[in-house]
Structure formats: C-alpha cells, structure tokens
Amino acid sequence: MGNLPLEGPKFDNIWGTGQSTLDGIMRATSELIAGKVVVVAGYGHCGRGIALRAKGLGARRVIVSEINPHRALTAALEGIDVMPMHRAAEIGDIFITATGCKDVIRKEHMEKMKDGAILANAGHFDVEINIKDLEELSVKKEEIRPNVEEYTLRNGRRLYLLAQGRLVNLVAAEGHPSSVMDMSFSDQALAVEWIVKNREELGKAGNVVLDIPKEIDMTVAELKCKALGIELERLTEEQVAYLKGWREGTA
C-alpha cells in the first residue's frame, strides 16, 4: 500500500505542518515573521504549507530550494523565489527544512549565513540540519531560552538552532490541530475497514501496490464540508448526461 491517494494526509501536511511549524518557531523565539526573509528547503506538501503560512504572516520574501524541477516550477508559478541553498544562505533570516533528507543545511551554508539566522527543521528526524558541522564551526554554545540554542561561530556570527534540530512543530509547539488531523485519521480508519472487508479479493492480487478507492477521500471530504457548513453545488440531470457523453458540442 505504498501509493495511497489519500487526500486527508495531504491536508494535514500542507495546512497542519504549515501552521504548526510557524507556531513552533514563534513560540520558541518570539520573533516577528513579518518583514523576514524565510528560506524553505523542499516544496512538497509540507514545504508548500510552510511557505504559504510564511507569506500569510507577512514574510518580506519567501525562498525555496528544490531538487525536483516540477516542484521548483510550481513554487515559481505560485510567486515564490527558487534558488540553491548556497545562494539562499546569504539572504535568509529564518531557515526551515522540510525535505526528508539529511544534511540539507551544512557547513558551507552555515559559513555564509548572516548574524542572527534561525535554523529550524520540520522534515525528518534531527538530520536535516547538520548539527555536527554547526558544532565544529562554533566556539561557544548556549541555551538562551527553551528550545533555542545560540551557536557563536569562529567568524563571530551567531546562529540559533531550534528544538535541537528536531521537529520544531512537535518540540516547540503542539503539532497539528485536531481539526485537520481528523481528516487523516478518518481516511486511515476507512482505509483499514476497506482492507478488512476486501481482504480475500485483495489477497488474490499478490505482492503488488494497490490504491485505496478514491471514494474514501470523497466521503471524508464531504463530511468535513458538512461539518464546516460548506454547501456544495449539485449537477443537474442534463449536466450529468453531458459529462458522460461526447456527442454534444462535437458535431
């Protein structure tokens, strides 16, 4: 089940991670996001959510670094600057990793960063920011407030690592709000129910990746819309017939 088209997890990654990451950074530092240059490493669902929230909070500039050309192009078309980390390192005030990979921010980037730059991770364990490199570059380390460590580099500049490089939205905040996680958990619960009900038929497929029915997503989304008081448009019988046919408009 490695290719599940579940939309609930997409919602919690974009809007949940986006909000809770900025929440963690603001709680830890008490910094104002407005007017800052925010650099986001990775523009998957999580990175996109973080970038959107940073823009919404008034960041003066949001920059994304990406290895995937499709995601880089998506960011650019959504009004976000895209450049490699070695260039962004000289510009950013707040750096947030959300890639799922290691050593996204490392020695050659840290050496270029301005005094007072903030480093936070919202991606994958505590490996996205190379803490070993940060310690080797530093002559002094001090915890100046909960979840904020000040590293004084040999060049005299200070970098601030949040949550010891771990997931800042979990360590320094409270993670995603329940009002977005409800969709993910509902999707997952209904997916398990579907697997149990169809286990005999699914077993005949052998060792292959299977998609969960899209109807599960639609059910969860429809229930969420109802809970939020969102009224959906309904197709007329003529519209349904038009969408199912091909003759009208082609003659």
Stockholm file with secondary structure:
# STOCKHOLM 1.0

chainA/1-251         MGNLPLEGPKFDNIWGTGQSTLDGIMRATSELIAGKVVVVAGYGHCGRGIALRAKGLGARRVIVSEINPHRALTAALEGIDVMPMHRAAEIGDIFITATGCKDVIRKEHMEKMKDGAILANAGHFDVEINIKDLEELSVKKEEIRPNVEEYTLRNGRRLYLLAQGRLVNLVAAEGHPSSVMDMSFSDQALAVEWIVKNREELGKAGNVVLDIPKEIDMTVAELKCKALGIELERLTEEQVAYLKGWREGTA
#=GR chainA/1-251 SS CCCCCCHHHHHIIIIIHHHHHHHHHHHHHCCCCTTCEEEEECCSHHHHHHHHHHHHTTCSEEEEECSCHHHHHHHHHTTCEECCHHHHTTTCSEEEECSSCSCSBCHHHHTTCCTTEEEEECSSTTTSBCHHHHHHHEEEEEEEETTEEEEEETTSCEEEEEGGGSBHHHHSSCCSCHHHHHHHHHHHHHHHHHHHHTHHHHHTTCSCCCCCCHHHHHHHHHHHHHHTTCCCCCCCHHHHHHHHCSSTTTC
#=GC SS_cons         CCCCCCHHHHHIIIIIHHHHHHHHHHHHHCCCCTTCEEEEECCSHHHHHHHHHHHHTTCSEEEEECSCHHHHHHHHHTTCEECCHHHHTTTCSEEEECSSCSCSBCHHHHTTCCTTEEEEECSSTTTSBCHHHHHHHEEEEEEEETTEEEEEETTSCEEEEEGGGSBHHHHSSCCSCHHHHHHHHHHHHHHHHHHHHTHHHHHTTCSCCCCCCHHHHHHHHHHHHHHTTCCCCCCCHHHHHHHHCSSTTTC
//
